[in-house]
Amino acid sequence: MFVIEAPYFNLDQIYDSGQVFSWIKLRDSKYVIPFRNQALKIEQQKERLIMSCTDEQFYDLWYQYFDMGTDYLAINFSVKRINEYMKVCANRGNGVRILSQDLFEMIITFALATATNIPRIKAMVESISRVCGIEHKQSMREAGQITWYEFPTPEAILKSQNKLDKCKLGYRKDI
């Protein structure tokens, strides 16, 4: 278990921000985060993050994923000084971090995001991952057996393109 104090960090705000579609919400402020071939159980208690990883795993992967090297206090302070409207925005979203996610996955989810909503995008990402990605399973205390599908590589999608019809992505297929 790894514990760290993280000001200007709010799991619920990040989850609701529209930048993540594969997190599994266990309850408020408690999530399972599948990323590549690993999954992290994370819980937030005020500014404290409690994670199911070792110190080494945190600094090798999750530190960068959560953008822990960026000074969000300074950013928030600078944004608040712009004008009153930006001050309100900065106060409302002061726990959102820009996650360091897989670039290909971000491009695909951005394309899927056109003219739809977050629950639908999550369903489409899950469907693509299930059809084209690699299945992973991990047992976690309190969460039980977690199964997730790693977001596929471009090559995996190309190899499985005849199965994409099952994903119901809403795009017309050339005949």
Helices and strands as residue ranges (DSSP letters): E 2-5, H 11-16, E 24-27, E 30-35, E 38-45, E 48-51, H 55-57, I 58-62, H 63-65, H 72-80, H 84-92, H 103-112, H 118-132, E 135-140, E 144-149, H 154-159, G 161-167
